[in-house]
Amino acid sequence: ALGTGLAASPWAAPAAWLFTMQVLWQMPHFYALAWIHRADYQRGGYSMFPLTDKTGLETAAMCKPYLVALCALPVAASSAGIASWMLPVGCALPSAVWWR
């Protein structure tokens, strides 16, 4: 089976890290797109919470927990030995600029 084959593989940790990164990334990405294009979603008849958020602050608050975990992933990858110490160093500046 695919799962057991991957678990015994040397690629298990990088694959798990990539899966986690994509899961944590998709929700803020989806929320941001829904808020930016809320008029299109409303015209299409979709009902989701970013459509009623006039300022974007509620949508941003929904994104923050995912983004906090996403910002911690480079440190986790480096600590687990699946990335060099340069990954968290290289990610620190863009993360700091985003969190300003």
All heavy atoms as an XYZ file, in Angstrom:
762
protein
N       0.837     -1.183      0.000
C       0.000      0.000      0.000
C       0.883      1.248      0.000
O       1.986      1.231      0.532
C      -0.921     -0.006      1.200
N       0.373      2.298     -0.518
C       1.139      3.534     -0.660
C       1.570      4.106      0.685
O       2.711      4.500      0.861
C       0.315      4.559     -1.434
C       0.979      5.900     -1.703
C       2.221      5.701     -2.555
C       0.024      6.841     -2.377
N       0.683      4.153      1.652
C       1.002      4.732      2.958
C       2.106      3.989      3.681
O       3.027      4.585      4.224
N       2.032      2.671      3.706
C       3.064      1.894      4.389
C       4.381      1.962      3.631
O       5.443      1.953      4.237
C       2.637      0.429      4.563
O       2.317     -0.118      3.280
C       1.455      0.313      5.495
N       4.329      2.031      2.331
C       5.552      2.169      1.541
C       6.237      3.495      1.815
O       7.470      3.566      1.911
N       5.475      4.545      1.978
C       6.052      5.855      2.267
C       6.581      5.919      3.697
O       7.635      6.496      3.949
C       5.026      6.964      2.048
C       5.521      8.380      2.324
C       6.687      8.727      1.388
C       4.413      9.380      2.178
N       5.875      5.303      4.641
C       6.302      5.348      6.041
C       7.679      4.707      6.223
O       8.459      5.141      7.063
C       5.275      4.656      6.925
N       7.983      3.694      5.433
C       9.283      3.024      5.531
C      10.328      3.673      4.640
O      11.482      3.263      4.629
C       9.119      1.556      5.158
N       9.951      4.692      3.923
C      10.830      5.349      2.968
C      11.667      6.438      3.630
O      11.240      7.048      4.614
C       9.968      5.970      1.858
O      10.644      6.965      1.162
N      12.844      6.720      3.073
C      13.604      7.862      3.590
C      12.936      9.202      3.268
O      13.338     10.236      3.780
C      14.962      7.732      2.895
C      14.720      6.892      1.695
C      13.564      5.994      2.030
N      11.916      9.178      2.442
C      11.196     10.392      2.059
C      10.012     10.679      2.972
O       9.277     11.643      2.756
C      10.703     10.294      0.616
C      11.827     10.324     -0.346
C      12.377      9.249     -0.986
C      12.571     11.457     -0.751
N      13.412      9.660     -1.765
C      13.564     11.020     -1.652
C      12.504     12.810     -0.444
C      14.465     11.867     -2.234
C      13.407     13.665     -1.035
C      14.367     13.199     -1.919
N       9.806      9.872      4.003
C       8.629     10.035      4.868
C       8.603     11.397      5.550
O       7.582     12.078      5.539
C       8.578      8.916      5.908
N       9.708     11.821      6.160
C       9.718     13.109      6.875
C       9.544     14.296      5.926
O       8.708     15.171      6.192
C      11.000     13.249      7.692
N      10.285     14.355      4.793
C      10.039     15.477      3.876
C       8.623     15.473      3.306
O       8.020     16.533      3.133
C      11.075     15.285      2.768
C      12.157     14.479      3.390
C      11.463     13.589      4.386
N       8.067     14.291      3.041
C       6.699     14.222      2.514
C       5.697     14.711      3.552
O       4.756     15.437      3.226
C       6.370     12.798      2.089
N       5.888     14.329      4.808
C       4.999     14.792      5.875
C       5.106     16.299      6.049
O       4.100     16.985      6.261
C       5.322     14.075      7.183
N       6.318     16.836      5.953
C       6.523     18.277      6.083
C       5.819     19.016      4.939
O       5.137     20.017      5.162
C       8.015     18.606      6.082
C       8.302     20.040      6.332
C       8.373     20.664      7.539
C       8.548     21.063      5.357
N       8.647     21.999      7.375
C       8.747     22.265      6.045
C       8.603     21.066      3.968
C       9.014     23.461      5.397
C       8.860     22.254      3.312
C       9.062     23.438      4.033
N       5.963     18.504      3.728
C       5.314     19.130      2.573
C       3.796     19.073      2.699
O       3.100     20.061      2.432
C       5.768     18.457      1.278
C       5.201     19.014     -0.011
C       5.612     20.470     -0.214
C       5.667     18.179     -1.194
N       3.270     17.936      3.130
C       1.832     17.803      3.327
C       1.334     18.812      4.364
O       0.331     19.495      4.153
C       1.488     16.375      3.762
C       0.039     16.190      4.096
C      -0.905     16.045      3.091
C      -0.391     16.163      5.417
C      -2.249     15.883      3.388
C      -1.725     16.002      5.726
C      -2.657     15.858      4.713
N       2.052     18.912      5.481
C       1.676     19.855      6.537
C       1.719     21.290      6.032
O       0.810     22.084      6.307
C       2.610     19.687      7.749
O       2.544     18.333      8.196
C       2.228     20.620      8.880
N       2.756     21.619      5.270
C       2.878     22.972      4.729
C       1.690     23.299      3.822
O       1.105     24.375      3.913
C       4.188     23.115      3.957
C       4.401     24.504      3.402
S       5.898     24.663      2.429
C       5.509     23.661      1.019
N       1.329     22.362      2.963
C       0.224     22.618      2.042
C      -1.119     22.733      2.769
O      -1.949     23.565      2.416
C       0.158     21.525      0.978
C       1.307     21.630      0.002
C       1.288     20.536     -1.032
O       0.919     19.405     -0.754
N       1.693     20.871     -2.242
N      -1.322     21.910      3.806
C      -2.564     21.981      4.578
C      -2.669     23.329      5.289
O      -3.715     23.976      5.270
C      -2.649     20.812      5.584
C      -3.743     21.045      6.608
C      -2.880     19.504      4.850
N      -1.564     23.767      5.906
C      -1.579     25.044      6.629
C      -1.680     26.239      5.678
O      -2.221     27.275      6.038
C      -0.334     25.173      7.505
C      -0.264     24.218      8.681
C       1.081     24.339      9.368
C      -1.395     24.472      9.654
N      -1.164     26.110      4.478
C      -1.168     27.215      3.515
C      -2.533     27.399      2.860
O      -2.951     28.523      2.576
C      -0.107     26.950      2.443
C      -0.216     27.824      1.255
C       0.260     29.103      1.121
C      -0.858     27.513      0.014
N      -0.038     29.588     -0.126
C      -0.727     28.635     -0.814
C      -1.524     26.400     -0.467
C      -1.243     28.661     -2.104
C      -2.038     26.435     -1.743
C      -1.883     27.559     -2.540
N      -3.242     26.286      2.637
C      -4.443     26.385      1.805
C      -5.560     27.214      2.424
O      -6.282     27.909      1.713
C      -4.947     25.000      1.424
C      -5.606     24.236      2.544
C      -6.073     22.871      2.095
O      -6.083     22.560      0.915
N      -6.476     22.042      3.035
N      -5.733     27.167      3.737
C      -6.849     27.898      4.336
C      -6.656     29.416      4.276
O      -7.567     30.126      3.831
C      -7.116     27.409      5.757
C      -7.596     25.966      5.801
S      -8.922     25.554      4.640
C     -10.257     26.527      5.275
N      -5.496     29.965      4.695
C      -5.344     31.422      4.543
C      -5.420     31.864      3.088
O      -5.963     32.920      2.773
C      -3.957     31.720      5.121
C      -3.555     30.527      5.885
C      -4.365     29.377      5.382
N      -4.902     31.029      2.192
C      -4.958     31.348      0.765
C      -6.410     31.406      0.292
O      -6.821     32.360     -0.378
C      -4.168     30.280     -0.006
C      -4.175     30.457     -1.475
N      -3.406     31.404     -2.102
C      -4.854     29.816     -2.448
C      -3.614     31.327     -3.413
N      -4.495     30.379     -3.637
N      -7.193     30.410      0.664
C      -8.598     30.369      0.280
C      -9.371     31.538      0.879
O     -10.155     32.204      0.197
C      -9.217     29.043      0.731
C     -10.703     28.998      0.579
C     -11.283     28.826     -0.669
C     -11.531     29.144      1.678
C     -12.658     28.801     -0.813
C     -12.903     29.112      1.544
C     -13.462     28.942      0.293
N      -9.145     31.817      2.169
C      -9.849     32.918      2.826
C      -9.496     34.259      2.178
O     -10.370     35.099      1.967
C      -9.497     32.987      4.309
C      -9.997     31.834      5.134
C      -9.348     31.483      6.310
C     -11.117     31.093      4.775
C      -9.795     30.426      7.092
C     -11.562     30.038      5.543
C     -10.899     29.713      6.702
O     -11.341     28.681      7.467
N      -8.222     34.459      1.889
C      -7.799     35.723      1.277
C      -8.408     35.897     -0.107
O      -8.889     36.985     -0.444
C      -6.271     35.782      1.194
N      -8.387     34.841     -0.907
C      -8.990     34.936     -2.240
C     -10.496     35.182     -2.150
O     -11.050     35.972     -2.925
C      -8.717     33.665     -3.041
C      -7.298     33.514     -3.548
C      -7.128     32.168     -4.238
C      -6.912     34.641     -4.486
N     -11.152     34.511     -1.212
C     -12.602     34.708     -1.047
C     -12.906     36.143     -0.639
O     -13.902     36.724     -1.089
C     -13.151     33.732     -0.012
N     -12.052     36.740      0.208
C     -12.305     38.117      0.620
C     -11.998     39.096     -0.511
O     -12.773     40.020     -0.766
C     -11.479     38.482      1.860
C     -11.877     39.813      2.394
C     -12.963     40.080      3.164
C     -11.239     41.063      2.160
N     -13.034     41.429      3.430
C     -11.982     42.055      2.822
C     -10.104     41.442      1.448
C     -11.624     43.396      2.799
C      -9.752     42.778      1.431
C     -10.511     43.739      2.102
N     -10.895     38.883     -1.217
C     -10.517     39.790     -2.313
C     -11.557     39.757     -3.429
O     -11.904     40.789     -3.996
C      -9.125     39.429     -2.861
C      -8.060     39.782     -1.822
C      -8.837     40.135     -4.184
C      -6.675     39.233     -2.145
N     -12.068     38.575     -3.731
C     -13.028     38.422     -4.837
C     -14.447     38.182     -4.313
O     -15.231     37.467     -4.934
C     -12.587     37.265     -5.740
C     -11.248     37.476     -6.365
N     -11.034     38.416     -7.346
C     -10.053     36.900     -6.112
C      -9.753     38.395     -7.689
N      -9.129     37.485     -6.952
N     -14.771     38.785     -3.179
C     -16.071     38.538     -2.553
C     -17.242     38.952     -3.432
O     -18.286     38.299     -3.420
C     -16.152     39.168     -1.172
C     -15.964     40.642     -1.086
C     -15.816     41.086      0.388
N     -15.639     42.509      0.503
C     -14.483     43.139      0.312
N     -13.412     42.458      0.016
N     -14.408     44.436      0.425
N     -17.086     39.979     -4.227
C     -18.190     40.387     -5.115
C     -18.490     39.285     -6.135
O     -19.660     38.995     -6.420
C     -17.848     41.692     -5.826
N     -17.445     38.661     -6.662
C     -17.640     37.562     -7.619
C     -18.315     36.368     -6.959
O     -19.201     35.740     -7.541
C     -16.303     37.127     -8.217
C     -15.665     38.209     -9.073
O     -16.410     39.055     -9.603
O     -14.428     38.200     -9.194
N     -17.882     36.045     -5.730
C     -18.482     34.926     -5.008
C     -19.956     35.214     -4.707
O     -20.805     34.328     -4.800
C     -17.740     34.653     -3.695
C     -16.480     33.843     -3.872
C     -15.241     34.459     -4.027
C     -16.523     32.456     -3.862
C     -14.083     33.714     -4.176
C     -15.377     31.698     -4.005
C     -14.150     32.335     -4.156
O     -13.020     31.589     -4.301
N     -20.271     36.455     -4.350
C     -21.661     36.812     -4.060
C     -22.520     36.710     -5.312
O     -23.643     36.213     -5.266
C     -21.733     38.214     -3.464
C     -21.242     38.262     -2.045
C     -21.077     39.670     -1.506
O     -20.876     40.621     -2.261
N     -21.120     39.806     -0.187
N     -21.986     37.190     -6.442
C     -22.728     37.072     -7.705
C     -22.956     35.612     -8.075
O     -23.959     35.272     -8.689
C     -21.980     37.783     -8.834
C     -22.212     39.266     -8.863
C     -21.775     39.879    -10.185
N     -20.378     39.648    -10.465
C     -19.358     40.424    -10.082
N     -19.607     41.508     -9.393
N     -18.112     40.132    -10.393
N     -22.020     34.747     -7.702
C     -22.156     33.324     -7.993
C     -23.068     32.591     -7.029
O     -23.355     31.416     -7.208
N     -23.520     33.287     -5.980
C     -24.449     32.690     -5.032
C     -23.786     31.900     -3.920
O     -24.458     31.146     -3.218
N     -22.478     32.065     -3.733
C     -21.782     31.349     -2.662
C     -22.006     32.043     -1.328
O     -22.120     33.259     -1.267
C     -20.279     31.268     -2.948
C     -19.941     30.366     -4.097
C     -19.749     30.882     -5.373
C     -19.826     28.999     -3.910
C     -19.446     30.050     -6.438
C     -19.525     28.167     -4.970
C     -19.337     28.695     -6.225
O     -19.034     27.882     -7.282
N     -22.051     31.249     -0.282
C     -22.226     31.794      1.057
C     -21.052     31.326      1.914
O     -20.938     30.144      2.211
C     -23.543     31.292      1.650
O     -23.674     31.756      2.962
N     -20.192     32.251      2.278
C     -19.054     31.938      3.151
C     -18.712     33.181      3.946
O     -19.057     34.295      3.566
C     -17.861     31.440      2.338
C     -17.374     32.379      1.262
S     -16.098     31.684      0.249
C     -17.039     30.808     -0.960
N     -18.045     32.992      5.073
C     -17.874     34.109      6.006
C     -17.076     35.283      5.452
O     -17.366     36.412      5.816
C     -17.321     33.628      7.342
C     -15.849     33.422      7.364
C     -14.989     34.468      7.639
C     -15.315     32.186      7.094
C     -13.633     34.277      7.657
C     -13.956     31.992      7.118
C     -13.116     33.040      7.385
N     -16.050     35.143      4.589
C     -15.345     36.345      4.134
C     -16.237     37.317      3.344
O     -15.906     38.487      3.218
C     -14.226     35.807      3.247
C     -13.981     34.425      3.735
C     -15.345     33.935      4.141
N     -17.364     36.843      2.865
C     -18.234     37.701      2.052
C     -18.930     38.765      2.875
O     -19.306     39.816      2.349
C     -19.260     36.847      1.310
C     -18.711     35.724      0.430
C     -19.834     35.042     -0.312
C     -17.659     36.227     -0.534
N     -19.103     38.520      4.157
C     -19.778     39.500      5.016
C     -18.787     40.370      5.783
O     -19.202     41.257      6.527
C     -20.700     38.784      6.021
O     -19.918     37.890      6.812
C     -21.790     38.003      5.296
N     -17.512     40.130      5.607
C     -16.460     40.876      6.306
C     -16.101     42.115      5.482
O     -15.422     42.022      4.475
C     -15.243     39.968      6.495
C     -14.119     40.622      7.263
O     -14.308     41.728      7.784
O     -13.038     40.007      7.323
N     -16.565     43.265      5.928
C     -16.360     44.511      5.165
C     -14.905     44.996      5.194
O     -14.388     45.492      4.208
C     -17.263     45.623      5.701
C     -18.724     45.285      5.655
C     -19.241     45.243      4.253
C     -20.736     44.998      4.270
N     -21.200     44.180      3.200
N     -14.231     44.857      6.332
C     -12.878     45.414      6.480
C     -11.774     44.405      6.218
O     -10.631     44.791      5.988
C     -12.673     45.967      7.899
O     -12.757     44.879      8.834
C     -13.699     47.035      8.225
N     -12.076     43.125      6.282
C     -11.054     42.100      6.123
C     -10.404     41.698      7.436
O      -9.606     40.761      7.469
N     -10.750     42.386      8.530
C     -10.131     42.081      9.819
C     -10.556     40.718     10.367
O      -9.743     39.999     10.945
C     -10.447     43.177     10.827
C      -9.826     44.549     10.526
C     -10.287     45.586     11.535
C      -8.308     44.446     10.512
N     -11.808     40.356     10.183
C     -12.274     39.042     10.645
C     -11.620     37.926      9.834
O     -11.236     36.894     10.385
C     -13.791     38.946     10.538
C     -14.540     39.839     11.506
C     -16.038     39.786     11.261
O     -16.554     38.682     11.003
O     -16.683     40.846     11.337
N     -11.491     38.140      8.535
C     -10.839     37.155      7.679
C      -9.375     37.004      8.060
O      -8.854     35.889      8.142
C     -10.976     37.559      6.196
O     -12.364     37.684      5.876
C     -10.342     36.539      5.281
N      -8.713     38.119      8.332
C      -7.312     38.072      8.760
C      -7.186     37.325     10.086
O      -6.256     36.535     10.269
C      -6.750     39.477      8.886
N      -8.122     37.536     10.994
C      -8.086     36.836     12.281
C      -8.263     35.332     12.095
O      -7.647     34.546     12.822
C      -9.162     37.388     13.208
N      -9.070     34.933     11.141
C      -9.244     33.502     10.861
C      -7.976     32.899     10.254
O      -7.711     31.716     10.425
C     -10.416     33.288      9.903
C     -11.766     33.529     10.517
S     -12.213     32.324     11.759
C     -12.464     30.882     10.780
N      -7.193     33.703      9.556
C      -5.967     33.230      8.911
C      -4.795     33.114      9.876
O      -3.897     32.291      9.668
C      -5.573     34.180      7.780
S      -6.712     34.208      6.400
N      -4.781     33.928     10.921
C      -3.608     34.022     11.805
C      -3.160     32.689     12.411
O      -1.970     32.403     12.393
C      -3.831     35.048     12.913
C      -3.930     36.457     12.426
C      -2.595     37.126     12.373
C      -2.794     38.535     11.820
N      -1.787     39.441     12.145
N      -4.036     31.850     12.966
C      -3.541     30.595     13.548
C      -2.805     29.717     12.534
O      -1.783     29.113     12.850
C      -4.794     29.892     14.064
C      -5.789     30.983     14.236
C      -5.467     32.016     13.198
N      -3.322     29.668     11.327
C      -2.658     28.890     10.275
C      -1.287     29.497      9.950
O      -0.314     28.778      9.745
C      -3.510     28.859      9.005
C      -4.811     28.128      9.164
C      -5.999     28.818      9.357
C      -4.854     26.741      9.120
C      -7.204     28.144      9.496
C      -6.050     26.056      9.257
C      -7.218     26.763      9.442
O      -8.408     26.092      9.576
N      -1.236     30.803      9.881
C       0.012     31.472      9.518
C       1.059     31.375     10.619
O       2.258     31.276     10.334
C      -0.270     32.921      9.139
C      -1.151     33.057      7.896
C      -1.558     34.499      7.683
C      -0.446     32.515      6.672
N       0.633     31.382     11.867
C       1.577     31.192     12.975
C       2.223     29.813     12.855
O       3.443     29.665     12.949
C       0.871     31.369     14.336
C       1.743     30.880     15.473
C       0.484     32.822     14.545
N       1.403     28.798     12.646
C       1.936     27.444     12.484
C       2.813     27.340     11.235
O       3.856     26.678     11.250
C       0.791     26.437     12.409
N       2.401     28.015     10.168
C       3.188     27.986      8.932
C       4.551     28.639      9.115
O       5.550     28.165      8.581
C       2.401     28.687      7.820
C       2.823     28.462      6.391
C       2.796     26.991      6.033
C       1.910     29.225      5.446
N       4.602     29.696      9.899
C       5.889     30.366     10.168
C       6.802     29.508     11.036
O       8.027     29.671     10.998
C       5.658     31.725     10.828
S       5.010     32.960      9.699
N       6.226     28.593     11.807
C       7.034     27.708     12.659
C       7.584     26.507     11.893
O       8.527     25.858     12.353
C       6.204     27.235     13.840
N       7.036     26.213     10.735
C       7.459     25.032      9.987
C       8.936     25.029      9.588
O       9.565     23.976      9.646
C       6.590     24.851      8.739
C       5.344     24.026      8.930
C       4.598     23.897      7.623
C       5.628     22.674      9.506
N       9.542     26.142      9.175
C      10.973     26.088      8.845
C      11.842     25.671     10.032
O      12.788     24.910      9.872
C      11.301     27.509      8.392
C      10.008     28.055      7.906
C       8.962     27.434      8.790
N      11.499     26.137     11.217
C      12.253     25.739     12.421
C      12.044     24.251     12.686
O      12.992     23.530     13.021
C      11.828     26.592     13.639
C      12.506     26.111     14.901
C      12.124     28.052     13.384
N      10.825     23.785     12.526
C      10.531     22.365     12.738
C      11.293     21.494     11.742
O      11.843     20.455     12.113
C       9.029     22.116     12.624
N      11.340     21.919     10.485
C      12.064     21.147      9.470
C      13.547     21.101      9.767
O      14.190     20.053      9.643
C      11.821     21.737      8.080
N      14.098     22.201     10.186
C      15.511     22.248     10.531
C      15.794     21.395     11.765
O      16.776     20.652     11.806
C      15.938     23.697     10.767
O      17.307     23.759     11.062
N      14.942     21.472     12.759
C      15.110     20.681     13.989
C      14.999     19.187     13.723
O      15.664     18.388     14.374
C      14.070     21.079     15.031
O      14.223     22.430     15.381
N      14.143     18.819     12.766
C      13.960     17.402     12.433
C      15.061     16.870     11.522
O      15.104     15.681     11.236
C      12.599     17.197     11.779
N      15.913     17.761     11.039
C      17.011     17.329     10.179
C      16.645     17.154      8.720
O      17.412     16.567      7.960
N      15.487     17.645      8.307
C      15.110     17.504      6.896
C      15.401     18.766      6.096
O      15.134     18.814      4.904
C      13.625     17.081      6.731
C      12.672     18.066      7.389
C      13.411     15.698      7.284
C      11.213     17.749      7.167
N      15.944     19.779      6.762
C      16.361     21.010      6.087
C      17.553     21.579      6.860
O      17.749     21.262      8.032
C      15.228     22.028      6.054
N      18.302     22.394      6.189
C      19.454     22.998      6.858
C      19.002     24.148      7.754
O      17.853     24.584      7.696
C      20.462     23.504      5.829
O      20.064     24.756      5.328
N      19.899     24.653      8.543
C      19.609     25.780      9.424
C      19.319     27.045      8.623
O      18.777     28.002      9.142
C      20.771     26.015     10.394
C      22.060     26.330      9.707
C      22.998     25.438      9.291
C      22.548     27.617      9.344
N      24.042     26.086      8.680
C      23.797     27.443      8.699
C      22.057     28.917      9.492
C      24.544     28.494      8.207
C      22.817     29.954      8.990
C      24.038     29.746      8.363
N      19.683     27.041      7.343
C      19.440     28.217      6.502
C      17.951     28.416      6.175
O      17.534     29.518      5.867
C      20.227     28.126      5.202
C      21.708     28.418      5.366
S      22.020     30.057      6.042
C      21.355     31.117      4.785
N      17.165     27.355      6.249
C      15.732     27.509      5.953
C      15.057     28.461      6.933
O      14.430     29.430      6.502
C      15.030     26.153      5.915
C      13.534     26.214      5.609
C      13.281     26.800      4.223
C      12.916     24.836      5.717
N      15.188     28.248      8.259
C      14.547     29.228      9.158
C      15.179     30.609      9.069
O      14.478     31.618      9.203
C      14.720     28.628     10.559
C      15.621     27.480     10.429
C      15.722     27.108      8.992
N      16.478     30.671      8.813
C      17.132     31.976      8.669
C      16.585     32.693      7.441
O      16.228     33.871      7.492
C      18.670     31.817      8.588
C      19.332     33.121      8.184
C      19.226     31.316      9.903
N      16.474     31.970      6.335
C      15.969     32.565      5.097
C      14.502     32.931      5.152
O      14.044     33.836      4.451
N      13.746     32.235      5.981
C      12.312     32.510      6.103
C      12.009     33.586      7.131
O      10.900     34.121      7.159
C      11.570     31.239      6.474
S      11.588     30.001      5.173
N      12.966     33.901      7.981
C      12.712     34.855      9.063
C      12.397     36.252      8.545
O      11.455     36.896      9.015
C      13.905     34.900     10.019
N      13.157     36.738      7.592
C      12.944     38.095      7.085
C      11.584     38.250      6.397
O      10.822     39.155      6.755
C      14.078     38.529      6.166
C      13.937     39.945      5.606
C      13.956     40.969      6.734
C      15.043     40.229      4.605
N      11.239     37.389      5.436
C       9.905     37.548      4.831
C       8.775     37.411      5.853
O       7.779     38.122      5.775
C       9.831     36.431      3.792
C      11.232     36.047      3.527
C      12.010     36.348      4.763
N       8.932     36.504      6.821
C       7.904     36.343      7.849
C       7.794     37.600      8.705
O       6.693     38.051      9.025
C       8.225     35.138      8.741
O       8.152     33.945      7.984
N       8.930     38.176      9.070
C       8.932     39.400      9.888
C       8.292     40.554      9.128
O       7.527     41.337      9.694
C      10.349     39.754     10.319
N       8.580     40.655      7.844
C       8.003     41.729      7.031
C       6.483     41.542      6.928
O       5.721     42.493      7.035
C       8.648     41.759      5.631
C       7.874     42.658      4.683
C      10.095     42.195      5.726
N       6.047     40.293      6.771
C       4.619     40.040      6.652
C       3.894     40.358      7.942
O       2.789     40.893      7.937
C       4.372     38.580      6.254
C       2.929     38.355      5.943
C       2.313     38.540      4.773
C       1.909     37.964      6.871
N       0.969     38.278      4.889
C       0.706     37.920      6.164
C       1.915     37.651      8.217
C      -0.496     37.554      6.747
C       0.712     37.297      8.804
C      -0.470     37.253      8.067
N       4.491     40.023      9.094
C       3.842     40.224     10.374
C       3.886     41.662     10.866
O       3.281     41.991     11.866
C       4.476     39.334     11.459
C       4.022     37.926     11.354
C       4.733     36.882     10.857
C       2.742     37.378     11.709
N       4.001     35.740     10.885
C       2.772     36.008     11.407
C       1.603     37.929     12.250
C       1.677     35.188     11.642
C       0.514     37.104     12.471
C       0.570     35.755     12.168
N       4.592     42.532     10.199
C       4.804     43.922     10.625
C       3.680     44.512     11.367
O       2.699     44.651     11.563
C       5.196     44.801      9.457
C       4.133     44.852      8.366
C       4.505     45.808      7.264
N       3.831     45.490      6.047
C       2.557     45.740      5.800
N       1.804     46.308      6.692
N       2.016     45.419      4.653
